[in-house]
C-alpha cells in the first residue's frame, strides 16, 4: 500500500474518531439533560449514539495501533473480545434504526392504539443489546490468534462453519431484511402524512403538529438512507472476498480500507444530521457549547475584554422563561391526559393518553370528548334505571 494512501487513511480515521466521539457524546448529553427531549424516539436515538460510540471506540484505535505497530499487540484473550465488539456496535445500530421506524409507524399509522412508553423503550434497548451480543457469538468463536504472525484473524472451519454461510446470513439479517422493513414503514408513514384527514377520528390533522412530525420523519429517513449507503460497501467487499477471492486482486486492500472508512463515517455523521434537521437538537447543542464557554466568557468579562450585551441577555432570559413554560405545559398535558380520576365507564377508568401521532391535539380532544360523552350517557342511563326502579 502506497504511503500517500496510508496517510489519507490515518488522517481520515482520526478526524472521524474525534468528531464522531464529540458529536455522539453531545447527543447523549442533550437528551439526558433536557426534560423535553425525553421521548421514546429520542431514547432510541440516544441508544443509536451509544452504538456509534461503540463502533468508533472499538474499531479506529485498534486499527491505528495495529497499522502503526504492524502486528496485533493486544494479546490472545482480547482477540476474541475486541474483534466481535466491533461487529456488535453495527448490529445494535441497525436494530435501533428498525425500532425507531416501527415506533414511528405505529404512532402515525395507528394513532389511537396503545403507544410505546418510556418503560417499553427501555425494555427494547435491553433486547437490542442482548440480540447484538448473541449475534456475535459465532464470530467470537471463529476469531483466532496466530502467535507466529502475531495477528488476529478468522477461522470458521475450526468451529465447523462456512465463512460464506456466515457472510450471507449477516448480510440478510443485518442489512437486507432491516432495509426492506424500514423502507415499507417510512413509505406508509409518508402516505399517511400526505393525507389531510386523520384516519382515527375523521378530523383534519393539526397543521403545526403535522409539519413538526414531517420534519422528524424526514430527519429519520435521512439517517436510514445514509446508513444504507455507507454500510453497503463493506457487505459487498466481504461477499467479494468469500465468494470471488477478492483478496487476490492487487487493489483489494484499498477498496477494503475505503469501505471501512465509509462505515466509520456513518457513526460520526448522525449528529450532523440531527443539528441540521432538528431545531431541538440544534438548540441543545448550542446550549451545551455555551455552558462549555462560560469560563472563557467569565475571564473575558473580568479582564474587560468583553462587555455584556443587554439585548442578548434579555433575549436569553426570555428563552429560558419560554422553555420553563413549555416544560410545565407538557407536564400539565401529561397529567390531564393520564389522570381521569372519577371518570369511569362500567366501573373501569378509561386511559386518556396523549397521542404521539400526526393527528395532534385535535384528535386527542375529540377522543376525550367522545369518552366523556359515553361516560355521561352511561351515567344518565344508570340514573334513569334507578329512578324507574
MARSENU-379498 format. One record per residue: x, y, z of N, C-alpha, C, O in turn; residue in one letter. Coordinates in steps of 0.02 Angstrom, whole numbers, plus 32768, in hexadecimal, padded with zeros to 4 digits. Layout:
BEGIN
XYZXYZXYZXYZA/...
// end
This chain:
BEGIN
802B7FC58000800080008000802C803E8000805C80438027X/801D806D7FD4804880A87FCD804280D5800A801080D5802DX/807880FC8016807C812680528046815C8053802A816B8088X/803781788019800581AD80177FC18196802C7F9D81BA804FX/7FAD815A80187F6B8140802C7F6A813080777F37813C8098X/7FA2811780937FA5810A80DB7F9C814B81027F79814B8135X/7FBA818180EB7FB281C2810D7F6981D981097F4D81EF813BX/7F4B81D280CE7F0581E580C67ED881BB80F47EAC81D68114X/7EE4817A80F77EBB814E81207EC2815F816A7E918161818EX/7EFF816C81807F0B817C81C67EEB81BF81D97ECA81C3820DX/7EF481F281B07ED6823381BF7E8A823081BF7E6A824C81EAX/7E6F820C818E7E268206818B7E0A81E381C97DD781F981E4X/7E2A81AD81DF7E12818982197E1981B282597DED81AF8284X/7E4E81D982607E568203829B7E208239829D7E04824782D2X/7E13825882647DDE828C82617D9B826F82727D74828C8298X/7D8C823482557D4B821382637D46820182AD7D11820982CBX/7D7C81E982CA7D7B81D583117D6E8212833E7D45820E836BX/7D91824983327D8A8284835C7D4482A383547D2182AF8385X/7D3182B183157CF182D2830A7CB682A4831D7C8582BB8339X/7CBC8264830E7C878235831F7C7D822E836A7C45822B8382X/7CB4822B838E7CB0822583D77C90826483F57C63825F841FX/7CA7829E83E07C8B82DD83FA7C4182E283E87C1882F28414X/7C2F82D583AA7BEA82DC83947BBB82AD83B87B8582C283CEX/7BCD826E83BE7BA1823E83DF7B9D8249842A7B68823D8448X/7BD3825F84497BCF827184907BA082AC849B7B7B82AE84CCX/7BA282DC846D7B74831684717B2B82FE846B7AFF8318848EX/7B1E82CF843E7ADA82B484377AC3829584797A8A82A1848EX/7AED826D84987ADC824E84D87ACE8283850D7A9E827D8532X/7AF982B685117AF182E985447AB1831385397A8E83238569X/7AA3832384FB7A67834B84EC7A288325850279FC83438521X/7A2382E684F079E782BF850279E482B3854D79AE82B3856AX/7A1D82A9856E7A1E829B85B57A0E82DA85DF79F082D48614X/7A24831585C87A1D835185F179DC837785E579C5839B8611X/79BE837085AA79818396859A7943836A85A2793B8338857FX/7918837D85D178DD835585E078B0834E85A37891831A8598X/78AC8384857C787F8384854278968352850D786E833E84E3X/78D5833E850E78F1831084DD78E782C784EF78F9829A84C9X/78CB82BA852A78C6827585417886825585267855824B854AX/7889824584E57852822284C4786A81DD84AD78A681CE84B1X/783C81B58497784D81718481787F8174844778B181508446X/786F819E8415789C81A383DB78E181BA83EF791381A083D6X/78E581EC841B792682068430794D81D4845A798A81D38458X/792981AA8481794C817584A6796C8144847679A4812C8482X/79498135844079668108840E79A0812983E979D1810983D9X/799A816B83DD79D1819083BF7A0E819083EE7A47818B83D7X/7A018196842F7A38819284607A5B814F845C7A99814B845FX/7A34811984547A5380D7844E7A7A80D1840D7AAE80B1840CX/7A6180F283D87A8780F283997ACA811683A17AFC81008384X/7ACA814C83C87B09816F83D57B39814283FD7B75814283EFX/7B1F811D842D7B4980EF84537B6680B884267BA080A4842DX/7B3C809F83F87B55806C83C87B8B8089839B7BBD8068838DX/7B8280C783857BB580E8835C7BF580F183837C2C80E98367X/7BF0810383C27C2C810A83EC7C4F80C783F47C8D80C583F6X/7C29809183F97C47804E83FD7C6E803E83BD7CA5802483C1X/7C50804E83837C72804183437CB38069833F7CE7804F832CX/7CB080A983517CEB80D4834C7D2280BF837C7D5C80B98369X/7D1080B383BB7D4380A583EE7D61805F83E87D9A805583FDX/7D3C803083CB7D567FEB83C67D777FDD83837D967FA8837BX/7D71800A83537D8D7FFE83117DCA802983037E01800F82F7X/7DC1806A83037DF5809782EB7E35809483167E6B808E82F9X/7E31809983597E708094837F7E95805283737ED380528370X/7E70801B836C7E907FDA835F7EB17FD9831B7EE97FC28313X/7E8D7FF482E87EA97FF582A47EE8802082A17F19800D8282X/7EE5805B82C17F1F808782C07F5C806882E27F94806C82C9X/7F4F8048831B7F878028833F7FA47FEE83187FE17FE78313X/7F797FC482FC7F917F8B82D57FB77FA182977FE97F828284X/7F9F7FD582767FC07FEE823A8004800D824B803480058226X/8007803082848046804F82988079801C82AF80B48020829DX/80637FEA82D680907FB682F1809D7F7D82BF80CC7F5782C7X/80707F78828D80757F448259806E7EFE8276808A7ECE825BX/80487EF882AD803A7EB782CB80037EC183007FF37EF98314X/7FE67E8883177FB37E8A834B7FD57E8C838F7FF77E5C83A2X/7FCC7EC183B37FF17ECB83F27FC47EC4842F7FD97ED28467X/7F857EAE84257F567EAD845D7F4E7E68847D7F257E6084AAX/7F747E3784667F737DF684867F3F7DC7846B7F147DDA8443X/7F427D8884837F177D53846B7ED07D5B84857EA07D51845FX/7EC87D6D84C47E867D6F84E37E5A7DA684C37E1F7D9C84B6X/7E787DDF84B77E517E17849B7E3F7E0C84527E147E308438X/7E5F7DDD84317E4F7DCF83EB7E067DB983E37DE57DCB83B3X/7DEE7D9284147DA97D7B84127D777DAC84307D3B7D9E8433X/7D907DE584487D647E1784667D5F7E55843B7D287E6C842BX/7D997E7084277D997EB084037D7B7EA983BD7D527ED183A9X/7D917E7583997D777E6C83557D2B7E6583537D0A7E87832CX/7D0D7E38837C7CC37E33837C7CA17E7383957C6A7E83837FX/7CC17E9783C37CA37ED583DB7C9B7F0883A37C6C7F3083A4X/7CC77F0583737CC17F32833A7C817F2483127C607F5382FAX/7C707EE5830B7C337ED282E77BF57EDF83117BC07EEE82F6X/7BFB7ED883527BC27EE1837F7BA57F27837A7B687F2F837BX/7BCF7F5A83757BB77F9E83707B8F7FAA83307B5D7FCD8331X/7BA47F8B82F97B807F9282BA7B3C7F7082BD7B0B7F8B82A4X/7B397F3582DB7AF97F1382E27AC97F3C830E7A8E7F4282FDX/7AE27F5883447AB87F8183707A9E7FBF834B7A667FD48356X/7AC77FDB831F7AB2801682F87A77800682CB7A45802A82CAX/7A7C7FD082A57A477FBF82767A087FAB829A79D17FBB8284X/7A0E7F8782D379D37F7482F979B17FB2831879747FB4831CX/79D97FE2832C79BC8020834779968047831279608061831EX/79B3804A82D67990806B829E794E8048828E791C8068827FX/794D80058292790F7FE0828778DC7FF082BD78A17FFA82AEX/78F27FF382FC78C58003833378A88049832B786D80548339X/78D18079831678B880BD830B788380BE82D5784F80DE82DDX/7890809D829D7860809D8265781E807C827A77E980948267X/7821804682A077E4802482B577BD804E82E7777F805082E4X/77DF8070831477BB809B8345779A80D58321776180E78332X/77BC80F482F0779D812B82CA7763811182A0772F8131829BX/776B80D68282773680B8825976F880AC828476C080BC826FX/7701808F82BE76C8807F82EA76A680BF8303766980C28307X/76CE80F2831476B28130832F768C815882FB765A8177830BX/76A2815782BD768481818289764E815C8262761981798254X/7658811E8252762780F8822B75EE80E0825875B580DC8242X/75FC80CF829775C980B882C675CB80E4830475E280CE8339X/75B4812282FF75BE8153833675968144837575AA815A83ABX/755E811E83707535811383AC753F80CE83CA751C80BC83FAX/756D80A883B07582806B83D275B1807C840B75CB80B3840FX/75BA804D843775E88058846F762E806484557649803C842FX/764D809C846A768E80B1845076C7809C847E76BC808D84B9X/7702809A8462773D80898489774C80C084BB774C80FB84AAX/775980AD84F9776C80DC852E77B780D7853C77DA80AC8520X/77CE81038567781681028578782A80C18599786180A8858DX/77FE80A485C1780E806385E07815802D85AB7841800285B0X/77EA8030857877F07FFF85427831800A851A78527FDB8505X/7843804A8511787F805A84EC78BD803E850F78EB802584EFX/78BE8042855178F78027857778FD7FDB856D79347FC08566X/78C47FB9856C78C57F71856078DF7F62851A79067F338510X/78C97F8A84E978E07F8184A4792C7F8A849F794D7F64847CX/79477FBB84C3798F7FC784C179B57F8A84DD79E87F7684C2X/799C7F6E851379BD7F33853179BB7EF984FF79ED7ED584F7X/79827EEF84DF797B7EB884AE79AA7EC3847379C87E93845AX/79B27F02845D79DE7F1084247A267EFA84347A467EDA840BX/7A3E7F0B846F7A847EFA84807A8C7EB0848E7AC17E948482X/7A587E8E84A87A5C7E4684B17A5F7E22846E7A887DF58464X/7A347E37843E7A357E1983FC7A787E2783D97A937DFB83B7X/7A937E6383E27AD37E7483C47B0B7E4883E17B387E3383BDX/7B077E3B84227B397E0F84427B347DC884287B677DA8841AX/7AF67DAF84227AED7D6B84097B047D6683C17B1F7D3283ADX/7AFA7D9B839A7B0C7D9983537B577D9483467B6B7D7E8310X/7B807DA883767BC87DA6836B7BE97D6883887C267D5F8383X/7BC17D3C83A77BDF7CFF83C67C037CD483927C3B7CBF839EX/7BE47CC583577C097C9D83267C4A7CBE83107C7D7C9D8306X/7C487D0083077C847D2382F27CBA7D2283287CF57D1B8319X/7CA47D2883677CD47D25839F7CF57CE083A37D317CDB83B1X/7CCF7CAC83967CEB7C6983967D1C7C5E835D7D4C7C388363X/7D0F7C8083247D3A7C7782E97D7A7CA182EC7DAA7C9282C8X/7D7C7CD483167DB87CFD831B7DF17CD483397DE87CB0836AX/7E2B7CDA831B7E657CB283307EA47CDB832F7EB17D038302X/7ECB7CD283647F0B7CF683697F437CCA834E7F4A7C908360X/7F6B7CE783217FA47CC483037FE47CDF83227FFA7D168311X/80027CB98350803C7CD48375807A7CDF834980A17D0D8356X/80837CB6831680BF7CBE82EC80BB7CFF82C480EB7D2682C2X/80827D0982A6807A7D48828080657D8282AC80637DBC8295X/80567D7382ED803B7DA5831C80027DCC82FB80037E0982F5X/7FD07DA582E57F977DC382C37F567DA482DE7F577D6B82F6X/7F207DC982D97EDE7DB082ED7EB37DAA82AF7EA47DDC828EX/7E9F7D6D829F7E797D6182627E3C7D37826F7E257D3182A8X/7E207D1A82397DE37CF2823D7DF27CAB82247E177CA181F4X/7DD37C7A82467DDA7C3482317D977C12823D7D8D7BF08270X/7D687C1A820E7D257BFD82157D277BB1820F7CFC7B8F822BX/7D587B9781EB7D5C7B4E81E47D677B2B82277D517AF38230X/7D8A7B4D82567D987B2E82977D597B2482C17D5A7AFC82EFX/7D247B4882B17CE57B3F82D67CAF7B1F82AA7C747B1F82BBX/7CC57B0382717C977AE082467C657B0C82227C2C7AF88216X/7C797B4982127C4C7B7881F07C6D7B9281B17CA97B9D81AFX/7C447B9D817E7C5D7BB881407C5E7C0581437C2B7C238155X/7C967C2481317C977C6E81307C657C8B80FF7C4B7CC2810AX/7C577C6780C97C267C7F80997BE07C8180B87BBA7CB180AFX/7BCF7C4C80DC7B8E7C4A80FD7B877C8281307B527CA28134X/7BBB7C8E81567BB87CC481887BB27D0881677B8C7D33817EX/7BD77D1381317BD57D54810F7B907D6180F17B757D9880F8X/7B727D2F80D17B307D3880B37AFB7D4180E97ACD7D6A80E1X/7B007D1B81207AD07D2181567AD27D6781747A9D7D858180X/7B0D7D8181827B147DC4819F7AFC7DF9816E7ADE7E2A8182X/7B087DEE812D7AF27E1F80FC7AA67E2280F97A897E5880F5X/7A857DE880FD7A3C7DE780FB7A1E7E02813C79F07E2B813AX/7A387DEC81757A1A7E0081B57A2F7E4681CB7A097E6981EDX/7A6A7E5C81B77A857E9B81CE7A797ED4819C7A817F0F81AEX/7A667EC3815E7A5D7EF8812D7A1D7EF1810479F27F1E8105X/7A157EB980E079DE7EB380AF79997EB680D279707EE080C0X/798D7E898102794C7E878122793C7EC7814979057EE18142X/796B7EE28170795C7F228192794C7F5A8160791F7F82816DX/79717F5F812979657F9480F979217F8D80D878FF7FBE80CAX/790C7F4E80CA78C97F4380AE78937F5B80DF78647F7D80CCX/789B7F47811F786A7F5B815178677FA6815B78307FC28160X/78A17FC7815F78A1800F816978878035812D786680688134X/7896801C80F1787C803C80B47830803980B3780F806B80A2X/7814800080C377CB7FF980C577AD802780FA777B804980EDX/77CC8029813677B18052816D77B0809C815A777E80BE8165X/77E780B6813F77EA80FD813077C0810F80F277A7814780EDX/77B680E080C4778880EC808D774080F280A6771B811D808FX/772C80C780D476E980CB80F176E1810C811A76AD812B8119X/7715811F813E7713815D8164770B8199813676E381C68144X/7731819980FF772C81CF80CF76E681D480B176CC820B80A8X/76C8819A80A17685819A8085765281B380B7762381D780A5X/765C81A180F7762E81B8812B76328203813575FF8225813EX/766F821E813576778265813F7661828E8103765582CA8109X/765D826F80C976458294808E75FA82A0809075E182CB806CX/75D7827B80BA758F828580C1758182BF80F075A482C78123X/755082E780E0753C831E810C750F83078144750A832A8177X/74EF82CE813C74BE82B7816D74DB827E819674FC8252817CX/74CC828081D674E4824B820374B6820F81FE747982158202X/74D581D481F674AD819881F0748D81848232745C815E8233X/74A8819D826A748E818982AB744B81A682BB7420818282D7X/743F81E782AC7400820682C173E0822F828973AB824C8294X/73FE8231824E73DF8253821673E8829D821373CE82BD81E6X/740C82BB824374178303824374558313821B747E82E8820CX/745D8353820B7499836A81E974D38368821A74CC837A8255X/750D8353820175498352822C755C83998241755483C9821CX/7576839E827E759183DD829575CD83EF826975FD83C98264X/75CB842A824A75FD843D8218764384418236767384288219X/764884608270768A8469828F76A8842682A476E384188299X/767E83FC82C3769683BB82DA76AA8390829D76DB836B82A0X/7682839482687691836E822C76D48384820D76FB835B81F6X/76E083C6820D771F83E081F2775A83C9821C778E83B68201X/775383CC825F778A83B6828A7798836C828277D283578282X/77638344827B776C82FD8272778F82ED823177B982C0822DX/777E831381FD779F830A81BD77EA831781C2781382F481A4X/77FC834B81E97843835B81F2786883218214789F830F81FFX/784983058248786982CE826C78718291823F78A68272823DX/783B8281821A783E824781ED7871825281B67895822481A3X/7876828F819D78A8829F816978EE82958185791982798163X/78FA82AC81C2793C82A381E1794D825981E97985824481D8X/791D82328202792A81EB820C793381C681C9795A819781C5X/790E81DB8196791681BD8154795C81CA8137797A819F8117X/79768207814479BA8217812D79ED81EC81517A1D81D48133X/79E381E281937A1181B881BA7A128171819D7A4781538196X/79D78156818D79D38112817179F4810F812C7A1880E0811EX/79E7814181027A04814280BF7A50814680C27A728123809CX/7A6A817080EE7AB3817680F57AD18133810E7B05811E80F5X/7AAF8113813D7AC780D381567AC880A0811D7AF780798117X/7A93809F80F47A8F806F80BD7AC88079808C7AE480488074X/7AD980B7807D7B0E80C5804C7B5380B580697B7D80998046X/7B5F80C680A77BA280BF80C47BB0807980DF7BEA806680E5X/7B7C805380EE7B85800F81097B8A7FDB80D27BAA7FA780DCX/7B6B7FE780997B697FB580647BAE7FA280487BBA7F67803CX/7BDC7FD2803C7C1C7FBF801D7C427F8980427C607F5D8023X/7C427F8B80857C687F5980AB7C497F1480A27C6D7EE2809EX/7C067F0F80A07BE67ECF80947BF97EB4804F7C077E798047X/7BFA7EE1801D7C0D7ECB7FD97C557EB37FD77C657E827FB5X/7C817ED47FFC7CC87EC07FFD7CCF7E7B801D7CF67E528004X/7CAA7E6D80537CAF7E2B80737C937DF580447CAF7DBE8041X/7C5D7E0380207C437DD37FF07C767DC77FB87C817D8F7FA2X/7C947DFD7FA17CC87DF97F6D7D037DCF7F857D1F7DA87F5FX/7D157DD77FC57D4E7DB27FE27D3F7D687FE87D687D3F7FD5X/7D037D5680027CF47D1080117CDE7CE97FD47CEA7CAC7FD1X/7CBF7D097FA47CA37CE57F6A7CCE7CEB7F2B7CCB7CC07F00X/7CF47D207F267D197D2D7EE87D637D397EF37D857D547EC7X/7D7D7D277F2D7DC57D2E7F3D7DDD7D757F2F7E0E7D807F0CX/7DB97DA57F4B7DCA7DEB7F3F7E0E7DFF7F587E2B7E2F7F3FX/7E287DDB7F8B7E697DEE7FA77EA37DE17F777EDB7DF77F83X/7E967DBD7F407ECA7DB17F0F7ED37DEA7EDD7F027DEC7EB7X/7EA37E197EDF7EA77E537EB37ED97E847ED17ED67E907F0DX/7F067EA27EAA7F3A7ECF7EC57F1F7F0A7EEE7F3E7F1D7F1FX/7EE77F277ED97ECD7F637EFB7E987F517F2F7E727F7D7F44X/7E967F127F457E647EFD7F777E6B7F247FB87E397F3A7FD5X/7EA87F2E7FD07EB37F50800F7E997F97800E7E807FB08041X/7EA07FB87FD67E877FFD7FD27E3A7FFE7FD67E1E80287FF9X/7E1A7FD17FB37DD17FCF7FB47DB87FBC7FF97D887FDA8012X/7DD87F8C80197DC47F78805C7DCD7FB1808E7DA27FBC80B9X/7E037FD680897E0F800F80B57DDC804680AB7DC4806480DBX/7DCB8055806C7D998088805E7D54807380787D2E809D8091X/7D43803380727D03801B808C7D00802380D87CCC803480F3X/7D38801680FA7D3A801F81427D33806881557D1080798185X/7D54809481307D4E80DC813E7D0680F381367CED811C815DX/7CE380DA81037C9D80EC80F87C7280D481337C4580F88149X/7C7F8098814B7C59807F81857C6680AA81C37C3780BA81E7X/7CA580BC81CF7CB580E782087C95812B82007C7E81498230X/7C93814481C17C76818681B57C2C818981C77C1381BD81DBX/7C09815181C07BC3815081D37BBA815D821D7B8681788232X/7BEB814B82467BE58153828E7BF2819A82A57BE381AC82DEX/7C0E81C4827A7C198209828E7BEB823A826B7BE78275827EX/7BC8822482377B9F825282107B5A825C822D7B3A828F821FX/7B42822D82577AFE823482727AF48274829B7AC282968291X/7B22828682C97B1882C682ED7B14830282BF7AF1833382CFX/7B37830182877B33833882577AED833B82397AD18371822FX/7AD0830182297A8C82FF820E7A5A831A82417A2D833F8230X/7A63830782817A36832082B57A38836C82BA7A04838D82BEX/7A74838782B97A7C83CF82C27A6083F682867A49842E828FX/7A6283D8824B7A4883FA820F79FC83F5820B79DA842581F9X/79E183BA821C799A83AD820F796C83B8824C793083BA8244X/798883BE8288795E83C182C3796F83FE82ED79A984078302X/793D842982F979498467831F795A845983677984847C8385X/793B842683857947841883CC798F840083D779AF84158407X/79A883D583AC79ED83BF83B27A1D83F983A67A4F840183C9X/7A0D842383747A38845C83667A3B848C83A17A7184A483B2X/7A02849983C07A0184C583FB7A2684A584357A4A84C7845AX/7A1D8463843D7A40844084737A8B8442846A7AB0844B849BX/7AA38439842C7AEB843D841F7B068483842F7B3B848B844CX/7AE084B6841B7AF584FB84287AF8850984727B26852B8489X/7AC784F084987AC884FA84E17B0484D885017B2384F3852FX/7B14849B84EA7B4D847785067B8E849B84F77BBA84A08522X/7B9584B384B97BD184D984A87BD6851984D17C0C852E84E4X/7B9B853884DD7B9B857485067BB28566854D7BD5858E856BX/7B9D852C85697BB3851A85AC7BFE850D85AE7C1F851E85DFX/7C1884EE85787C6084E185777C89852185717CC18525858AX/7C6B855485517C90859385487C8685C485817CA385FB857FX/7C5D85B385B37C5185E285EA7C9185F5860F7C998630861FX/7CBF85C7861E7CFE85DD86407D25860F86167D40863F8631X/7D27860585D37D4A863585A87D27867885A97D4886AC85ABX/7CE4867785A67CBF86B685A87CCB86DB85EA7CCF871885EBX/7CCF86B586217CDB86D486627D1F86F686657D26872D867EX/7D5286D4864A7D9586F186497D978730861E7DB98760862FX/7D72872E85E67D71876985BA7D4F87A485DC7D6287DE85D2X/7D1C879686047CF887CC86267D2287EC865C7D2488298662X/7D4587C386847D6B87E086BC7DAA880386A37DC6882E86C6X/7DC087F186677DFB8814864B7DE7884F86207E1288738606X/7DA5885A86197D8D889385F27D8F888985A87D8588B98582X/7D9B884D85907D9E884085487D59883885297D51883C84ECX/7D27882D85547CE38824853A7CB2884885667CB9884785A3X/7C81886885487C4C888B856C7C0A8868855E7BFC88548526X/7BE0886285927BA0884085877B73886785587B7188A4855AX/7B4F8843852F7B20886084FF7ADA885C851F7AC088258528X/7ABB889585307A7A889485527A45887085297A1D884A8544X/7A43887D84E77A11885D84BD7A18881184BD79E787EC84BFX/7A5787FA84BA7A6487B284B87A52879284FB7A36875C84FDX/7A6287B585327A51879B85747A068796857D79EC87658598X/79E287CB8566799987CB856C797B87938542794B87728557X/7996878A8506797E875484DA798A871084F9796086E484F5X/79C58707851779D586C7853879A586B98571798E8681857BX/799586ED8598796686E485CF792086D385B578FE86A985D2X/790C86F3857E78CC86E2856178C98699854B789786778556X/78FE8682852B7900863C851578FD860C854F78DC85D9854BX/7920861D8586791F85F185C178D985EE85DE78C185B885F0X/78B7862885E27872862785FD7843860185CF781785DD85E7X/784C8609858D782285E4855E782D8599856477FD85738562X/786C8584856C787A853C8574785B852185B3784184E985B3X/785D854985EA783F8534862977F3852D862177D584FE863AX/77D4855E85FF778B855A85F47779851D85CB774784FC85D8X/77A1850E8598779384D3856E779784938596776D8466858EX/77CA848E85C277D0845285EA7794844A8619777A84138620X/777F848286387745847D86657706846C863F76DB84478658X/76FF8488860276C5847885DA76C4842E85C67690840E85C6X/76FF841385B5770383CC85A476EE83A185E076CB836F85D8X/770483B6861D76F28390865876A783928664768983608677X/768883CE8659764083D38663761A83A8863075E883888641X/763283A785F17611837F85BE7615833585CF75E4831185C9X/7650832085E4765882D985F6762E82C88633761082928636X/762B82F58663760382E9869F75B982E6868E759582B986A5X/75A183178667755B83188654754982DD8629751282C2862EX/757882C885FE7568829285D07569824E85F17544822185DCX/759282458624759A82038642757281FA8682756981C28699X/7559822F869F7533822C86DD74EA823E86CF74D9827886CAX/74C0820C86CA7479821886C1745481FE86FE742781D586F9X/746882188738744B8202877774018214877973ED824B8764X/73D981E68791739281F38798736B81E2875A732E81DB875DX/738C81DB8721736981CB86E3736F818086D773A6816786CAX/7337815E86DC7338811686D472FF810086A772C8811B86ABX/730D80D1867C72DB80B5864F72D1806C866272FF80438659X/7297805B867C72898017869372BC800086C772D27FC786C7X/72D0802F86F272FE8020872873468020871573718012873EX/7356803086D5739B802F86BE73B0807686AB738B80978687X/73EA808D86C4740280D086B3742480CE8670745380A78668X/740F80F68640742E80F585FD7473811385FE7481813F8627X/749E80FC85D274E1811885CC74E1814E859674D38140855CX/74F1818C85AA74F181C4857B753981DA8572754E820D858DX/755E81B4854C75A481C3854175AB81F58508758481F484D8X/75DE8220850D75EB824F84D776048229849A76348203849EX/75E38234846175F5821084247635822D8407763C826A83FFX/7664820183F676A3821683D8769E820D838C76C881EC836EX/766B822B836E765F82228327765982658304765882998325X/7655826282C3764F829F829C760B82BF82A2760282F8828DX/75DB829C82BF759982BA82C8759A82F282FB7570831F82F8X/75CA82F0832975D283268358759A832C838A757782FC8398X/7593836983A57564837483DB751B836E83C674F1835E83EFX/750C837C838674C7837B837074A78337837C747183328399X/74C98303836574AC82C0836C74AC82AA83B5747F828783CBX/74E082BF83D974E282AE842174A882CD8445748782AD846EX/7499830D84367461832F8455741F830E844273F28305846BX/741982FD840273DB82DE83EA73D2829A840B739A8288841DX/74088275841274048235843373F0823D847C73C882168497X/740C8271849D73FB827E84E273B1829184E9738F827B8518X/739782BA84BA735182CD84BC7324829084B172EF828B84CFX/733B82638485731482278477730F81FB84B672DA81E184C6X/734881F484DA734781CC8517731B81ED854C72F581CA856EX/731F8230855272F68253858272AC824B857172838242859EX/729B824D853072568245851B723C8200852D720481F98545X/726581CD852072518188853272478182857C721881618593X/727481A185A37270819D85EC723081BF8605720E81A48631X/722081FA85E971E4821E85FE71A581F885EB717681F58612X/71A581DB85AF716B81B385997161817885C77128816885DAX/7198815685D87193811D86057179813186497152810E8667X/718F816B8661717A818386A3712F819486A2710B818486D1X/711881B5866C70D181C7866670A581888663707081868681X/70BD8155863D70968117863A709280F6867E705E80DA8690X/70C980FB86A470C980DD86E8709781028714707180E3873AX/70968146870F7068816E87387020815E87246FF581558750X/7012815A86E26FCF814A86CB6FB8810686E36F7E80FC86F6X/6FE680D686E36FD4809386FA6FC3809287446F9280738759X/6FEB80B6876C6FDE80B987B46F9C80DC87C16F7680C787EDX/6F8D8111879A6F4F813587A36F13810987926EDF810B87B3X/6F1B80E2875D6EE480B587496ED78080877C6E9D806E8788X/6F0C8068879B6F03803687CE6EE38054880C6ED88031883DX/
// end
